[in-house]
């Protein structure tokens, strides 16, 4: 399982994260990944609860949902 996101600076889709992205829970209960690409550009991705749980289980993210 590879986590990818939208790069906000270059406006490209499906860019892989560099390192472990940070998983946060939104105020409405959704999940969002925040991190950087290999060039240091900020990226984000909205993911489902099942994808978030699987990423936590596989230790692919830094869990910041608590």
mmCIF file as Biopython writes it, N, C-alpha, C and O atoms, coordinates in Angstrom:
data_model
#
loop_
_atom_site.group_PDB
_atom_site.id
_atom_site.type_symbol
_atom_site.label_atom_id
_atom_site.label_alt_id
_atom_site.label_comp_id
_atom_site.label_asym_id
_atom_site.label_entity_id
_atom_site.label_seq_id
_atom_site.pdbx_PDB_ins_code
_atom_site.Cartn_x
_atom_site.Cartn_y
_atom_site.Cartn_z
_atom_site.occupancy
_atom_site.B_iso_or_equiv
_atom_site.auth_seq_id
_atom_site.auth_asym_id
_atom_site.pdbx_PDB_model_num
ATOM 1   N N  . UNK A ? 1  ? 0.846   -1.181 0.000   1.0 0.0 1  A 1 
ATOM 2   C CA . UNK A ? 1  ? 0.000   0.000  0.000   1.0 0.0 1  A 1 
ATOM 3   C C  . UNK A ? 1  ? 0.890   1.242  0.000   1.0 0.0 1  A 1 
ATOM 4   O O  . UNK A ? 1  ? 1.695   1.436  0.911   1.0 0.0 1  A 1 
ATOM 5   N N  . UNK A ? 2  ? 0.741   2.067  -1.014  1.0 0.0 2  A 1 
ATOM 6   C CA . UNK A ? 2  ? 1.500   3.306  -1.098  1.0 0.0 2  A 1 
ATOM 7   C C  . UNK A ? 2  ? 0.547   4.474  -0.937  1.0 0.0 2  A 1 
ATOM 8   O O  . UNK A ? 2  ? -0.496  4.528  -1.589  1.0 0.0 2  A 1 
ATOM 9   N N  . UNK A ? 3  ? 0.901   5.404  -0.074  1.0 0.0 3  A 1 
ATOM 10  C CA . UNK A ? 3  ? 0.075   6.576  0.156   1.0 0.0 3  A 1 
ATOM 11  C C  . UNK A ? 3  ? 0.542   7.698  -0.769  1.0 0.0 3  A 1 
ATOM 12  O O  . UNK A ? 3  ? 1.716   8.069  -0.781  1.0 0.0 3  A 1 
ATOM 13  N N  . UNK A ? 4  ? -0.401  8.226  -1.540  1.0 0.0 4  A 1 
ATOM 14  C CA . UNK A ? 4  ? -0.099  9.319  -2.455  1.0 0.0 4  A 1 
ATOM 15  C C  . UNK A ? 4  ? -1.047  10.474 -2.175  1.0 0.0 4  A 1 
ATOM 16  O O  . UNK A ? 4  ? -2.055  10.310 -1.488  1.0 0.0 4  A 1 
ATOM 17  N N  . UNK A ? 5  ? -0.716  11.644 -2.714  1.0 0.0 5  A 1 
ATOM 18  C CA . UNK A ? 5  ? -1.535  12.827 -2.455  1.0 0.0 5  A 1 
ATOM 19  C C  . UNK A ? 5  ? -1.428  13.818 -3.604  1.0 0.0 5  A 1 
ATOM 20  O O  . UNK A ? 5  ? -0.737  13.585 -4.595  1.0 0.0 5  A 1 
ATOM 21  N N  . UNK A ? 6  ? -2.131  14.926 -3.440  1.0 0.0 6  A 1 
ATOM 22  C CA . UNK A ? 6  ? -2.127  16.032 -4.378  1.0 0.0 6  A 1 
ATOM 23  C C  . UNK A ? 6  ? -1.085  17.048 -3.922  1.0 0.0 6  A 1 
ATOM 24  O O  . UNK A ? 6  ? -1.125  17.504 -2.779  1.0 0.0 6  A 1 
ATOM 25  N N  . UNK A ? 7  ? -0.165  17.404 -4.795  1.0 0.0 7  A 1 
ATOM 26  C CA . UNK A ? 7  ? 0.852   18.400 -4.467  1.0 0.0 7  A 1 
ATOM 27  C C  . UNK A ? 7  ? 0.253   19.791 -4.671  1.0 0.0 7  A 1 
ATOM 28  O O  . UNK A ? 7  ? -0.172  20.128 -5.776  1.0 0.0 7  A 1 
ATOM 29  N N  . UNK A ? 8  ? 0.218   20.592 -3.616  1.0 0.0 8  A 1 
ATOM 30  C CA . UNK A ? 8  ? -0.419  21.899 -3.674  1.0 0.0 8  A 1 
ATOM 31  C C  . UNK A ? 8  ? 0.357   22.906 -4.522  1.0 0.0 8  A 1 
ATOM 32  O O  . UNK A ? 8  ? -0.245  23.791 -5.130  1.0 0.0 8  A 1 
ATOM 33  N N  . UNK A ? 9  ? 1.666   22.784 -4.571  1.0 0.0 9  A 1 
ATOM 34  C CA . UNK A ? 9  ? 2.472   23.748 -5.311  1.0 0.0 9  A 1 
ATOM 35  C C  . UNK A ? 9  ? 2.498   23.448 -6.808  1.0 0.0 9  A 1 
ATOM 36  O O  . UNK A ? 9  ? 2.264   24.337 -7.626  1.0 0.0 9  A 1 
ATOM 37  N N  . UNK A ? 10 ? 2.783   22.190 -7.167  1.0 0.0 10 A 1 
ATOM 38  C CA . UNK A ? 10 ? 2.911   21.839 -8.585  1.0 0.0 10 A 1 
ATOM 39  C C  . UNK A ? 10 ? 1.590   21.395 -9.209  1.0 0.0 10 A 1 
ATOM 40  O O  . UNK A ? 10 ? 1.507   21.209 -10.423 1.0 0.0 10 A 1 
ATOM 41  N N  . UNK A ? 11 ? 0.549   21.224 -8.373  1.0 0.0 11 A 1 
ATOM 42  C CA . UNK A ? 11 ? -0.791  20.821 -8.814  1.0 0.0 11 A 1 
ATOM 43  C C  . UNK A ? 11 ? -0.784  19.486 -9.569  1.0 0.0 11 A 1 
ATOM 44  O O  . UNK A ? 11 ? -1.490  19.318 -10.563 1.0 0.0 11 A 1 
ATOM 45  N N  . UNK A ? 12 ? 0.030   18.540 -9.077  1.0 0.0 12 A 1 
ATOM 46  C CA . UNK A ? 12 ? 0.061   17.205 -9.664  1.0 0.0 12 A 1 
ATOM 47  C C  . UNK A ? 12 ? -0.583  16.212 -8.707  1.0 0.0 12 A 1 
ATOM 48  O O  . UNK A ? 12 ? -0.514  16.368 -7.488  1.0 0.0 12 A 1 
ATOM 49  N N  . UNK A ? 13 ? -1.209  15.190 -9.280  1.0 0.0 13 A 1 
ATOM 50  C CA . UNK A ? 13 ? -1.911  14.187 -8.486  1.0 0.0 13 A 1 
ATOM 51  C C  . UNK A ? 13 ? -1.071  12.924 -8.335  1.0 0.0 13 A 1 
ATOM 52  O O  . UNK A ? 13 ? -0.154  12.674 -9.117  1.0 0.0 13 A 1 
ATOM 53  N N  . UNK A ? 14 ? -1.400  12.133 -7.318  1.0 0.0 14 A 1 
ATOM 54  C CA . UNK A ? 14 ? -0.788  10.826 -7.054  1.0 0.0 14 A 1 
ATOM 55  C C  . UNK A ? 14 ? 0.727   10.895 -6.871  1.0 0.0 14 A 1 
ATOM 56  O O  . UNK A ? 14 ? 1.463   10.070 -7.413  1.0 0.0 14 A 1 
ATOM 57  N N  . UNK A ? 15 ? 1.182   11.874 -6.112  1.0 0.0 15 A 1 
ATOM 58  C CA . UNK A ? 15 ? 2.592   12.027 -5.792  1.0 0.0 15 A 1 
ATOM 59  C C  . UNK A ? 15 ? 2.869   11.300 -4.472  1.0 0.0 15 A 1 
ATOM 60  O O  . UNK A ? 15 ? 2.158   11.539 -3.495  1.0 0.0 15 A 1 
ATOM 61  N N  . UNK A ? 16 ? 3.864   10.432 -4.409  1.0 0.0 16 A 1 
ATOM 62  C CA . UNK A ? 16 ? 4.147   9.724  -3.154  1.0 0.0 16 A 1 
ATOM 63  C C  . UNK A ? 16 ? 4.732   10.658 -2.088  1.0 0.0 16 A 1 
ATOM 64  O O  . UNK A ? 16 ? 5.448   11.609 -2.402  1.0 0.0 16 A 1 
ATOM 65  N N  . UNK A ? 17 ? 4.414   10.367 -0.829  1.0 0.0 17 A 1 
ATOM 66  C CA . UNK A ? 17 ? 4.942   11.134 0.292   1.0 0.0 17 A 1 
ATOM 67  C C  . UNK A ? 17 ? 6.406   10.790 0.531   1.0 0.0 17 A 1 
ATOM 68  O O  . UNK A ? 17 ? 6.840   9.665  0.286   1.0 0.0 17 A 1 
ATOM 69  N N  . UNK A ? 18 ? 7.163   11.781 1.016   1.0 0.0 18 A 1 
ATOM 70  C CA . UNK A ? 18 ? 8.529   11.547 1.471   1.0 0.0 18 A 1 
ATOM 71  C C  . UNK A ? 18 ? 8.439   11.317 2.977   1.0 0.0 18 A 1 
ATOM 72  O O  . UNK A ? 18 ? 7.926   12.164 3.708   1.0 0.0 18 A 1 
ATOM 73  N N  . UNK A ? 19 ? 8.931   10.184 3.434   1.0 0.0 19 A 1 
ATOM 74  C CA . UNK A ? 19 ? 8.836   9.868  4.860   1.0 0.0 19 A 1 
ATOM 75  C C  . UNK A ? 19 ? 7.425   9.472  5.241   1.0 0.0 19 A 1 
ATOM 76  O O  . UNK A ? 19 ? 6.647   9.021  4.400   1.0 0.0 19 A 1 
ATOM 77  N N  . UNK A ? 20 ? 7.096   9.644  6.516   1.0 0.0 20 A 1 
ATOM 78  C CA . UNK A ? 20 ? 5.764   9.294  7.003   1.0 0.0 20 A 1 
ATOM 79  C C  . UNK A ? 20 ? 4.896   10.541 7.073   1.0 0.0 20 A 1 
ATOM 80  O O  . UNK A ? 20 ? 5.270   11.513 7.731   1.0 0.0 20 A 1 
ATOM 81  N N  . UNK A ? 21 ? 3.737   10.535 6.404   1.0 0.0 21 A 1 
ATOM 82  C CA . UNK A ? 21 ? 2.829   11.674 6.518   1.0 0.0 21 A 1 
ATOM 83  C C  . UNK A ? 21 ? 2.123   11.678 7.876   1.0 0.0 21 A 1 
ATOM 84  O O  . UNK A ? 21 ? 2.097   10.665 8.575   1.0 0.0 21 A 1 
ATOM 85  N N  . UNK A ? 22 ? 1.561   12.812 8.233   1.0 0.0 22 A 1 
ATOM 86  C CA . UNK A ? 22 ? 0.827   12.962 9.487   1.0 0.0 22 A 1 
ATOM 87  C C  . UNK A ? 22 ? -0.656  12.744 9.208   1.0 0.0 22 A 1 
ATOM 88  O O  . UNK A ? 22 ? -1.228  13.363 8.310   1.0 0.0 22 A 1 
ATOM 89  N N  . UNK A ? 23 ? -1.269  11.860 9.986   1.0 0.0 23 A 1 
ATOM 90  C CA . UNK A ? 23 ? -2.689  11.571 9.854   1.0 0.0 23 A 1 
ATOM 91  C C  . UNK A ? 23 ? -3.438  12.368 10.908  1.0 0.0 23 A 1 
ATOM 92  O O  . UNK A ? 23 ? -3.156  12.247 12.100  1.0 0.0 23 A 1 
ATOM 93  N N  . UNK A ? 24 ? -4.400  13.187 10.470  1.0 0.0 24 A 1 
ATOM 94  C CA . UNK A ? 24 ? -5.209  13.981 11.385  1.0 0.0 24 A 1 
ATOM 95  C C  . UNK A ? 24 ? -6.678  13.725 11.121  1.0 0.0 24 A 1 
ATOM 96  O O  . UNK A ? 24 ? -7.073  13.351 10.017  1.0 0.0 24 A 1 
ATOM 97  N N  . UNK A ? 25 ? -7.483  13.935 12.155  1.0 0.0 25 A 1 
ATOM 98  C CA . UNK A ? 25 ? -8.925  13.791 12.009  1.0 0.0 25 A 1 
ATOM 99  C C  . UNK A ? 25 ? -9.537  15.182 11.948  1.0 0.0 25 A 1 
ATOM 100 O O  . UNK A ? 25 ? -9.213  16.043 12.767  1.0 0.0 25 A 1 
ATOM 101 N N  . UNK A ? 26 ? -10.422 15.405 10.981  1.0 0.0 26 A 1 
ATOM 102 C CA . UNK A ? 26 ? -11.047 16.709 10.818  1.0 0.0 26 A 1 
ATOM 103 C C  . UNK A ? 26 ? -12.147 16.902 11.853  1.0 0.0 26 A 1 
ATOM 104 O O  . UNK A ? 26 ? -12.514 15.966 12.564  1.0 0.0 26 A 1 
ATOM 105 N N  . UNK A ? 27 ? -12.667 18.115 11.931  1.0 0.0 27 A 1 
ATOM 106 C CA . UNK A ? 27 ? -13.717 18.419 12.898  1.0 0.0 27 A 1 
ATOM 107 C C  . UNK A ? 27 ? -15.012 17.660 12.605  1.0 0.0 27 A 1 
ATOM 108 O O  . UNK A ? 27 ? -15.816 17.428 13.507  1.0 0.0 27 A 1 
ATOM 109 N N  . UNK A ? 28 ? -15.209 17.279 11.351  1.0 0.0 28 A 1 
ATOM 110 C CA . UNK A ? 28 ? -16.407 16.519 10.978  1.0 0.0 28 A 1 
ATOM 111 C C  . UNK A ? 28 ? -16.189 15.017 11.034  1.0 0.0 28 A 1 
ATOM 112 O O  . UNK A ? 28 ? -17.092 14.252 10.695  1.0 0.0 28 A 1 
ATOM 113 N N  . UNK A ? 29 ? -15.002 14.576 11.459  1.0 0.0 29 A 1 
ATOM 114 C CA . UNK A ? 29 ? -14.751 13.152 11.631  1.0 0.0 29 A 1 
ATOM 115 C C  . UNK A ? 29 ? -14.035 12.477 10.478  1.0 0.0 29 A 1 
ATOM 116 O O  . UNK A ? 29 ? -13.770 11.277 10.550  1.0 0.0 29 A 1 
ATOM 117 N N  . UNK A ? 30 ? -13.712 13.200 9.417   1.0 0.0 30 A 1 
ATOM 118 C CA . UNK A ? 30 ? -12.971 12.624 8.298   1.0 0.0 30 A 1 
ATOM 119 C C  . UNK A ? 30 ? -11.486 12.534 8.612   1.0 0.0 30 A 1 
ATOM 120 O O  . UNK A ? 30 ? -11.040 12.981 9.669   1.0 0.0 30 A 1 
ATOM 121 N N  . UNK A ? 31 ? -10.729 11.960 7.699   1.0 0.0 31 A 1 
ATOM 122 C CA . UNK A ? 31 ? -9.290  11.795 7.896   1.0 0.0 31 A 1 
ATOM 123 C C  . UNK A ? 31 ? -8.537  12.482 6.774   1.0 0.0 31 A 1 
ATOM 124 O O  . UNK A ? 31 ? -8.930  12.415 5.609   1.0 0.0 31 A 1 
ATOM 125 N N  . UNK A ? 32 ? -7.437  13.151 7.144   1.0 0.0 32 A 1 
ATOM 126 C CA . UNK A ? 32 ? -6.613  13.846 6.164   1.0 0.0 32 A 1 
ATOM 127 C C  . UNK A ? 32 ? -5.140  13.543 6.433   1.0 0.0 32 A 1 
ATOM 128 O O  . UNK A ? 32 ? -4.691  13.509 7.579   1.0 0.0 32 A 1 
ATOM 129 N N  . UNK A ? 33 ? -4.411  13.326 5.352   1.0 0.0 33 A 1 
ATOM 130 C CA . UNK A ? 33 ? -2.956  13.119 5.438   1.0 0.0 33 A 1 
ATOM 131 C C  . UNK A ? 33 ? -2.267  14.412 5.039   1.0 0.0 33 A 1 
ATOM 132 O O  . UNK A ? 33 ? -2.644  15.055 4.059   1.0 0.0 33 A 1 
ATOM 133 N N  . UNK A ? 34 ? -1.258  14.785 5.807   1.0 0.0 34 A 1 
ATOM 134 C CA . UNK A ? 34 ? -0.477  15.976 5.481   1.0 0.0 34 A 1 
ATOM 135 C C  . UNK A ? 34 ? 0.994   15.596 5.498   1.0 0.0 34 A 1 
ATOM 136 O O  . UNK A ? 34 ? 1.443   14.859 6.375   1.0 0.0 34 A 1 
ATOM 137 N N  . UNK A ? 35 ? 1.736   16.098 4.530   1.0 0.0 35 A 1 
ATOM 138 C CA . UNK A ? 35 ? 3.159   15.789 4.468   1.0 0.0 35 A 1 
ATOM 139 C C  . UNK A ? 35 ? 3.829   16.562 3.354   1.0 0.0 35 A 1 
ATOM 140 O O  . UNK A ? 35 ? 3.306   17.562 2.863   1.0 0.0 35 A 1 
ATOM 141 N N  . UNK A ? 36 ? 5.010   16.075 2.961   1.0 0.0 36 A 1 
ATOM 142 C CA . UNK A ? 36 ? 5.788   16.727 1.912   1.0 0.0 36 A 1 
ATOM 143 C C  . UNK A ? 36 ? 6.236   15.713 0.873   1.0 0.0 36 A 1 
ATOM 144 O O  . UNK A ? 36 ? 6.350   14.519 1.154   1.0 0.0 36 A 1 
ATOM 145 N N  . UNK A ? 37 ? 6.491   16.216 -0.345  1.0 0.0 37 A 1 
ATOM 146 C CA . UNK A ? 37 ? 7.053   15.352 -1.381  1.0 0.0 37 A 1 
ATOM 147 C C  . UNK A ? 37 ? 8.575   15.431 -1.304  1.0 0.0 37 A 1 
ATOM 148 O O  . UNK A ? 37 ? 9.122   16.043 -0.387  1.0 0.0 37 A 1 
ATOM 149 N N  . UNK A ? 38 ? 9.253   14.815 -2.261  1.0 0.0 38 A 1 
ATOM 150 C CA . UNK A ? 38 ? 10.720  14.762 -2.224  1.0 0.0 38 A 1 
ATOM 151 C C  . UNK A ? 38 ? 11.371  16.130 -2.408  1.0 0.0 38 A 1 
ATOM 152 O O  . UNK A ? 38 ? 12.538  16.307 -2.061  1.0 0.0 38 A 1 
ATOM 153 N N  . UNK A ? 39 ? 10.627  17.108 -2.952  1.0 0.0 39 A 1 
ATOM 154 C CA . UNK A ? 39 ? 11.173  18.455 -3.149  1.0 0.0 39 A 1 
ATOM 155 C C  . UNK A ? 39 ? 10.827  19.398 -2.001  1.0 0.0 39 A 1 
ATOM 156 O O  . UNK A ? 39 ? 11.205  20.569 -2.025  1.0 0.0 39 A 1 
ATOM 157 N N  . UNK A ? 40 ? 10.107  18.892 -0.993  1.0 0.0 40 A 1 
ATOM 158 C CA . UNK A ? 40 ? 9.734   19.719 0.146   1.0 0.0 40 A 1 
ATOM 159 C C  . UNK A ? 40 ? 8.434   20.478 -0.034  1.0 0.0 40 A 1 
ATOM 160 O O  . UNK A ? 40 ? 8.101   21.335 0.784   1.0 0.0 40 A 1 
ATOM 161 N N  . UNK A ? 41 ? 7.684   20.175 -1.102  1.0 0.0 41 A 1 
ATOM 162 C CA . UNK A ? 41 ? 6.408   20.835 -1.336  1.0 0.0 41 A 1 
ATOM 163 C C  . UNK A ? 41 ? 5.329   20.206 -0.460  1.0 0.0 41 A 1 
ATOM 164 O O  . UNK A ? 41 ? 5.313   18.990 -0.273  1.0 0.0 41 A 1 
ATOM 165 N N  . UNK A ? 42 ? 4.426   21.027 0.079   1.0 0.0 42 A 1 
ATOM 166 C CA . UNK A ? 42 ? 3.352   20.528 0.929   1.0 0.0 42 A 1 
ATOM 167 C C  . UNK A ? 42 ? 2.334   19.755 0.110   1.0 0.0 42 A 1 
ATOM 168 O O  . UNK A ? 42 ? 2.002   20.122 -1.017  1.0 0.0 42 A 1 
ATOM 169 N N  . UNK A ? 43 ? 1.843   18.662 0.713   1.0 0.0 43 A 1 
ATOM 170 C CA . UNK A ? 43 ? 0.836   17.825 0.047   1.0 0.0 43 A 1 
ATOM 171 C C  . UNK A ? 43 ? -0.228  17.439 1.060   1.0 0.0 43 A 1 
ATOM 172 O O  . UNK A ? 43 ? 0.021   17.421 2.266   1.0 0.0 43 A 1 
ATOM 173 N N  . UNK A ? 44 ? -1.427  17.130 0.554   1.0 0.0 44 A 1 
ATOM 174 C CA . UNK A ? 44 ? -2.496  16.667 1.421   1.0 0.0 44 A 1 
ATOM 175 C C  . UNK A ? 44 ? -3.393  15.707 0.663   1.0 0.0 44 A 1 
ATOM 176 O O  . UNK A ? 44 ? -3.484  15.742 -0.564  1.0 0.0 44 A 1 
ATOM 177 N N  . UNK A ? 45 ? -4.062  14.837 1.438   1.0 0.0 45 A 1 
ATOM 178 C CA . UNK A ? 45 ? -4.991  13.867 0.842   1.0 0.0 45 A 1 
ATOM 179 C C  . UNK A ? 45 ? -6.083  13.568 1.847   1.0 0.0 45 A 1 
ATOM 180 O O  . UNK A ? 45 ? -5.811  13.351 3.028   1.0 0.0 45 A 1 
ATOM 181 N N  . UNK A ? 46 ? -7.323  13.557 1.376   1.0 0.0 46 A 1 
ATOM 182 C CA . UNK A ? 46 ? -8.454  13.149 2.208   1.0 0.0 46 A 1 
ATOM 183 C C  . UNK A ? 46 ? -8.651  11.662 1.965   1.0 0.0 46 A 1 
ATOM 184 O O  . UNK A ? 46 ? -8.773  11.221 0.822   1.0 0.0 46 A 1 
ATOM 185 N N  . UNK A ? 47 ? -8.682  10.885 3.057   1.0 0.0 47 A 1 
ATOM 186 C CA . UNK A ? 47 ? -8.797  9.429  2.929   1.0 0.0 47 A 1 
ATOM 187 C C  . UNK A ? 47 ? -9.963  8.905  3.752   1.0 0.0 47 A 1 
ATOM 188 O O  . UNK A ? 47 ? -10.463 9.585  4.648   1.0 0.0 47 A 1 
ATOM 189 N N  . UNK A ? 48 ? -10.386 7.697  3.438   1.0 0.0 48 A 1 
ATOM 190 C CA . UNK A ? 48 ? -11.500 7.073  4.148   1.0 0.0 48 A 1 
ATOM 191 C C  . UNK A ? 48 ? -11.050 6.523  5.491   1.0 0.0 48 A 1 
ATOM 192 O O  . UNK A ? 48 ? -9.854  6.413  5.759   1.0 0.0 48 A 1 
ATOM 193 N N  . UNK A ? 49 ? -12.015 6.181  6.329   1.0 0.0 49 A 1 
ATOM 194 C CA . UNK A ? 49 ? -11.715 5.622  7.649   1.0 0.0 49 A 1 
ATOM 195 C C  . UNK A ? 49 ? -11.001 4.282  7.515   1.0 0.0 49 A 1 
ATOM 196 O O  . UNK A ? 49 ? -10.070 3.998  8.269   1.0 0.0 49 A 1 
ATOM 197 N N  . UNK A ? 50 ? -11.431 3.453  6.559   1.0 0.0 50 A 1 
ATOM 198 C CA . UNK A ? 50 ? -10.802 2.138  6.387   1.0 0.0 50 A 1 
ATOM 199 C C  . UNK A ? 50 ? -9.350  2.270  5.929   1.0 0.0 50 A 1 
ATOM 200 O O  . UNK A ? 50 ? -8.488  1.520  6.387   1.0 0.0 50 A 1 
ATOM 201 N N  . UNK A ? 51 ? -9.074  3.209  5.035   1.0 0.0 51 A 1 
ATOM 202 C CA . UNK A ? 51 ? -7.703  3.442  4.586   1.0 0.0 51 A 1 
ATOM 203 C C  . UNK A ? 51 ? -6.849  3.979  5.728   1.0 0.0 51 A 1 
ATOM 204 O O  . UNK A ? 51 ? -5.689  3.595  5.875   1.0 0.0 51 A 1 
ATOM 205 N N  . UNK A ? 52 ? -7.422  4.865  6.533   1.0 0.0 52 A 1 
ATOM 206 C CA . UNK A ? 52 ? -6.695  5.415  7.682   1.0 0.0 52 A 1 
ATOM 207 C C  . UNK A ? 52 ? -6.356  4.323  8.685   1.0 0.0 52 A 1 
ATOM 208 O O  . UNK A ? 52 ? -5.236  4.271  9.193   1.0 0.0 52 A 1 
ATOM 209 N N  . UNK A ? 53 ? -7.315  3.452  8.972   1.0 0.0 53 A 1 
ATOM 210 C CA . UNK A ? 53 ? -7.075  2.363  9.926   1.0 0.0 53 A 1 
ATOM 211 C C  . UNK A ? 53 ? -6.014  1.398  9.408   1.0 0.0 53 A 1 
ATOM 212 O O  . UNK A ? 53 ? -5.175  0.926  10.176  1.0 0.0 53 A 1 
ATOM 213 N N  . UNK A ? 54 ? -6.045  1.104  8.112   1.0 0.0 54 A 1 
ATOM 214 C CA . UNK A ? 54 ? -5.049  0.209  7.526   1.0 0.0 54 A 1 
ATOM 215 C C  . UNK A ? 54 ? -3.654  0.839  7.563   1.0 0.0 54 A 1 
ATOM 216 O O  . UNK A ? 54 ? -2.670  0.152  7.834   1.0 0.0 54 A 1 
ATOM 217 N N  . UNK A ? 55 ? -3.568  2.155  7.288   1.0 0.0 55 A 1 
ATOM 218 C CA . UNK A ? 55 ? -2.278  2.845  7.322   1.0 0.0 55 A 1 
ATOM 219 C C  . UNK A ? 55 ? -1.704  2.870  8.734   1.0 0.0 55 A 1 
ATOM 220 O O  . UNK A ? 55 ? -0.493  2.739  8.916   1.0 0.0 55 A 1 
ATOM 221 N N  . UNK A ? 56 ? -2.570  3.038  9.734   1.0 0.0 56 A 1 
ATOM 222 C CA . UNK A ? 56 ? -2.120  3.013  11.132  1.0 0.0 56 A 1 
ATOM 223 C C  . UNK A ? 56 ? -1.616  1.623  11.487  1.0 0.0 56 A 1 
ATOM 224 O O  . UNK A ? 56 ? -0.574  1.473  12.125  1.0 0.0 56 A 1 
ATOM 225 N N  . UNK A ? 57 ? -2.365  0.606  11.066  1.0 0.0 57 A 1 
ATOM 226 C CA . UNK A ? 57 ? -2.009  -0.784 11.364  1.0 0.0 57 A 1 
ATOM 227 C C  . UNK A ? 57 ? -0.655  -1.152 10.745  1.0 0.0 57 A 1 
ATOM 228 O O  . UNK A ? 57 ? 0.149   -1.846 11.367  1.0 0.0 57 A 1 
ATOM 229 N N  . UNK A ? 58 ? -0.413  -0.681 9.519   1.0 0.0 58 A 1 
ATOM 230 C CA . UNK A ? 58 ? 0.840   -0.977 8.819   1.0 0.0 58 A 1 
ATOM 231 C C  . UNK A ? 58 ? 1.966   -0.002 9.188   1.0 0.0 58 A 1 
ATOM 232 O O  . UNK A ? 58 ? 3.084   -0.119 8.686   1.0 0.0 58 A 1 
ATOM 233 N N  . UNK A ? 59 ? 1.661   0.958  10.068  1.0 0.0 59 A 1 
ATOM 234 C CA . UNK A ? 59 ? 2.636   1.957  10.531  1.0 0.0 59 A 1 
ATOM 235 C C  . UNK A ? 59 ? 3.226   2.772  9.384   1.0 0.0 59 A 1 
ATOM 236 O O  . UNK A ? 59 ? 4.431   3.015  9.326   1.0 0.0 59 A 1 
ATOM 237 N N  . UNK A ? 60 ? 2.345   3.188  8.472   1.0 0.0 60 A 1 
ATOM 238 C CA . UNK A ? 60 ? 2.770   4.014  7.342   1.0 0.0 60 A 1 
ATOM 239 C C  . UNK A ? 60 ? 2.634   5.513  7.625   1.0 0.0 60 A 1 
ATOM 240 O O  . UNK A ? 60 ? 3.117   6.344  6.856   1.0 0.0 60 A 1 
ATOM 241 N N  . UNK A ? 61 ? 1.973   5.849  8.736   1.0 0.0 61 A 1 
ATOM 242 C CA . UNK A ? 61 ? 1.702   7.258  9.051   1.0 0.0 61 A 1 
ATOM 243 C C  . UNK A ? 61 ? 2.057   7.549  10.506  1.0 0.0 61 A 1 
ATOM 244 O O  . UNK A ? 61 ? 2.213   6.643  11.325  1.0 0.0 61 A 1 
ATOM 245 N N  . UNK A ? 62 ? 2.178   8.845  10.800  1.0 0.0 62 A 1 
ATOM 246 C CA . UNK A ? 62 ? 2.298   9.319  12.173  1.0 0.0 62 A 1 
ATOM 247 C C  . UNK A ? 62 ? 0.874   9.635  12.627  1.0 0.0 62 A 1 
ATOM 248 O O  . UNK A ? 62 ? 0.245   10.556 12.106  1.0 0.0 62 A 1 
ATOM 249 N N  . UNK A ? 63 ? 0.367   8.875  13.593  1.0 0.0 63 A 1 
ATOM 250 C CA . UNK A ? 63 ? -1.016  8.992  14.037  1.0 0.0 63 A 1 
ATOM 251 C C  . UNK A ? 63 ? -1.168  10.187 14.966  1.0 0.0 63 A 1 
ATOM 252 O O  . UNK A ? 63 ? -0.645  10.182 16.080  1.0 0.0 63 A 1 
ATOM 253 N N  . UNK A ? 64 ? -1.887  11.215 14.508  1.0 0.0 64 A 1 
ATOM 254 C CA . UNK A ? 64 ? -2.119  12.432 15.290  1.0 0.0 64 A 1 
ATOM 255 C C  . UNK A ? 64 ? -3.617  12.651 15.480  1.0 0.0 64 A 1 
ATOM 256 O O  . UNK A ? 64 ? -4.073  13.792 15.553  1.0 0.0 64 A 1 
ATOM 257 N N  . UNK A ? 65 ? -4.391  11.555 15.562  1.0 0.0 65 A 1 
ATOM 258 C CA . UNK A ? 65 ? -5.847  11.651 15.636  1.0 0.0 65 A 1 
ATOM 259 C C  . UNK A ? 65 ? -6.372  11.725 17.056  1.0 0.0 65 A 1 
ATOM 260 O O  . UNK A ? 65 ? -7.573  11.914 17.245  1.0 0.0 65 A 1 
ATOM 261 N N  . UNK A ? 66 ? -5.539  11.586 18.043  1.0 0.0 66 A 1 
ATOM 262 C CA . UNK A ? 66 ? -6.014  11.543 19.432  1.0 0.0 66 A 1 
ATOM 263 C C  . UNK A ? 66 ? -6.096  12.910 20.048  1.0 0.0 66 A 1 
ATOM 264 O O  . UNK A ? 66 ? -6.478  13.040 21.211  1.0 0.0 66 A 1 
#
